Amino acid sequence: MEKRKEIDFINVLLCLLVMLIHILSYSISTLDKTSVWYAAVLMPSRLASFVVQGFIFISALKYSMRYCGKQNSGFKYPSFMKSRVKTVIAPYILWNIIFYLALIPLGYFILSTGSIKAICTYIVRGDMISHFYFVVVIVQFYLLMPLWLKLTDNFNGMMLCVISMCIMVLFGRYASGFRYNDRIFLKYIFYWIWGCTAGRNYERFIHMLDKNKGKLLITFLIFAFADSFGLYINNTLRIIPVMEYIHIAYCIFAIMLVFMLGIKFSGIVDKTVLSVVNRQSYNIYLSHCLVLYYCNYLLNYFGIYSAKAMLLARFVLCYAVTLIFWSIYDVVKRKISC
């Protein structure tokens, strides 16, 4: 499959945004909801919160471009899953173990005879660290890969998108009381099917974005305001029943916007730091919250409790430590490979 730099750009952007969400999360949970600061951190966090949907979309798009259709009929399920185990599942298991051991000194876990069972449970449920649920979800899509290829090869893409949207909305409505509903693939099935459809018709998808970029930008701005300001109202004044549907619409237009940005700025992914982020995006995704846990611990240890100071420290340390560590790792790995 031809390497598309716009997809690399999106991968980098989504990776940096997921870090931002977790950097802001502590402030959102601790700030006074009536303060300006609360709105100032809540809204950017909400605007970045299409990242999971975006990762699911580009994953489906890439695999669809590679495997869908007669010209890409080289899909072999055992080989595909073996590769996913090596590159997705194994690092996920490793980082569950690392987090468990690393957070023992901070008092989050204890080492005991039940630790192995606890770690295994966390791995299956994806709830040791807040963002690990994504891996549980994406693995479900991987396991069903032959189904997605069969569907996109034999049925109209628009029809599949409509049906998957209906399934997703109905699941979101009737499974809301289920504790682990966000770990079930049906909650995100539209974004996967849409990605499969876009990947199968990639040039048409890109042409559609270019042809309608003005309209798409305006619509994005409308839903961005509705989603971010609506959540603020929802959290501070009164419940807005349609927020979930507004957020779905926002995610759709946000994904299209980042694709338009990717097409325009695709060349910058060759820059040193961004190229590292692209190559190490999954490792960065899995690991960056460990920096935030220790950042909070050190700030509290030195008696720093100011919301502004903590936000600044979390921002600087999370990006700096994570990117420096994985840049060094990337350099060493590439030298060893040579």
Disulfide bonds with the S-S distance in Angstrom:
none
